[in-house]
Amino acid sequence: MKRMAMLAALATLGTTSACVTVSAPDKPIVINLNIKVSQEVVYRLDGQAKSLIQAQPGIF
């Protein structure tokens, strides 16, 4: 009896099939990106180089 019930269950699983439909949306997809880019430059100057630049400002 159990075998017949299992066979019946398997037969029903074999006959049913799933269907998946995919369609494009009506409206376009909008992606809003708010990006903030900032940069910070930190420099340290050697004391001797600093005095050389101050003594000869046209060196660069």
Phi and psi restraints in degrees (value plus and minus 20) as a CYANA .aco file:
   2 LYS   PHI     -83.8   -43.8
   2 LYS   PSI     -57.6   -17.6
   3 ARG   PHI     -83.5   -43.5
   3 ARG   PSI     -61.7   -21.7
   4 MET   PHI     -86.0   -46.0
   4 MET   PSI     -57.5   -17.5
   5 ALA   PHI     -87.0   -47.0
   5 ALA   PSI     -60.2   -20.2
   6 MET   PHI     -86.4   -46.4
   6 MET   PSI     -62.0   -22.0
   7 LEU   PHI     -83.0   -43.0
   7 LEU   PSI     -58.3   -18.3
   8 ALA   PHI     -86.0   -46.0
   8 ALA   PSI     -61.1   -21.1
   9 ALA   PHI     -85.7   -45.7
   9 ALA   PSI     -62.5   -22.5
  10 LEU   PHI     -86.3   -46.3
  10 LEU   PSI     -56.5   -16.5
  11 ALA   PHI     -85.7   -45.7
  11 ALA   PSI     -58.8   -18.8
  12 THR   PHI     -88.8   -48.8
  12 THR   PSI     -57.2   -17.2
  13 LEU   PHI     -85.3   -45.3
  13 LEU   PSI     -55.9   -15.9
  14 GLY   PHI     -89.7   -49.7
  14 GLY   PSI     -47.5    -7.5
  15 THR   PHI    -108.3   -68.3
  15 THR   PSI     -44.7    -4.7
  16 THR   PHI    -107.4   -67.4
  16 THR   PSI     119.0   159.0
  17 SER   PHI    -153.7  -113.7
  17 SER   PSI     127.8   167.8
  18 ALA   PHI    -112.6   -72.6
  18 ALA   PSI     123.1   163.1
  19 CYS   PHI    -145.8  -105.8
  19 CYS   PSI     107.4   147.4
  20 VAL   PHI    -137.7   -97.7
  20 VAL   PSI     106.0   146.0
  21 THR   PHI    -131.8   -91.8
  21 THR   PSI     118.8   158.8
  22 VAL   PHI    -143.4  -103.4
  22 VAL   PSI     108.1   148.1
  23 SER   PHI    -153.5  -113.5
  23 SER   PSI     133.2   173.2
  24 ALA   PHI     -94.3   -54.3
  24 ALA   PSI     127.3   167.3
  25 PRO   PHI     -91.2   -51.2
  25 PRO   PSI     135.9   175.9
  26 ASP   PHI     -91.2   -51.2
  26 ASP   PSI     -58.0   -18.0
  27 LYS   PHI    -121.2   -81.2
  27 LYS   PSI     130.5   170.5
  28 PRO   PHI     -89.2   -49.2
  28 PRO   PSI     133.9   173.9
  29 ILE   PHI    -101.8   -61.8
  29 ILE   PSI     108.2   148.2
  30 VAL   PHI    -133.6   -93.6
  30 VAL   PSI     108.2   148.2
  31 ILE   PHI    -139.7   -99.7
  31 ILE   PSI      98.4   138.4
  32 ASN   PHI    -118.6   -78.6
  32 ASN   PSI     101.9   141.9
  33 LEU   PHI    -138.3   -98.3
  33 LEU   PSI      99.0   139.0
  34 ASN   PHI    -127.8   -87.8
  34 ASN   PSI      86.0   126.0
  35 ILE   PHI    -138.2   -98.2
  35 ILE   PSI     110.8   150.8
  36 LYS   PHI    -136.8   -96.8
  36 LYS   PSI     100.4   140.4
  37 VAL   PHI    -133.7   -93.7
  37 VAL   PSI     105.5   145.5
  38 SER   PHI    -152.1  -112.1
  38 SER   PSI     129.7   169.7
  39 GLN   PHI    -153.6  -113.6
  39 GLN   PSI     118.9   158.9
  40 GLU   PHI    -146.9  -106.9
  40 GLU   PSI     107.8   147.8
  41 VAL   PHI    -131.1   -91.1
  41 VAL   PSI     103.4   143.4
  42 VAL   PHI    -137.3   -97.3
  42 VAL   PSI     108.3   148.3
  43 TYR   PHI    -151.8  -111.8
  43 TYR   PSI     130.1   170.1
  44 ARG   PHI    -145.2  -105.2
  44 ARG   PSI     115.4   155.4
  45 LEU   PHI    -136.0   -96.0
  45 LEU   PSI     113.8   153.8
  46 ASP   PHI     -81.8   -41.8
  46 ASP   PSI     124.3   164.3
  47 GLY   PHI     -77.5   -37.5
  47 GLY   PSI     -61.2   -21.2
  48 GLN   PHI     -87.5   -47.5
  48 GLN   PSI     -61.0   -21.0
  49 ALA   PHI     -86.2   -46.2
  49 ALA   PSI     -58.6   -18.6
  50 LYS   PHI     -83.1   -43.1
  50 LYS   PSI     -64.6   -24.6
  51 SER   PHI     -87.9   -47.9
  51 SER   PSI     -53.5   -13.5
  52 LEU   PHI     -85.5   -45.5
  52 LEU   PSI     -62.6   -22.6
  53 ILE   PHI     -86.2   -46.2
  53 ILE   PSI     -58.9   -18.9
  54 GLN   PHI     -87.9   -47.9
  54 GLN   PSI     -54.9   -14.9
  55 ALA   PHI     -93.1   -53.1
  55 ALA   PSI     -54.9   -14.9
  56 GLN   PHI    -147.4  -107.4
  56 GLN   PSI      59.6    99.6
  57 PRO   PHI     -85.8   -45.8
  57 PRO   PSI     -42.4    -2.4
  58 GLY   PHI    -106.6   -66.6
  58 GLY   PSI      -8.7    31.3
  59 ILE   PHI     -88.1   -48.1
  59 ILE   PSI     -47.8    -7.8
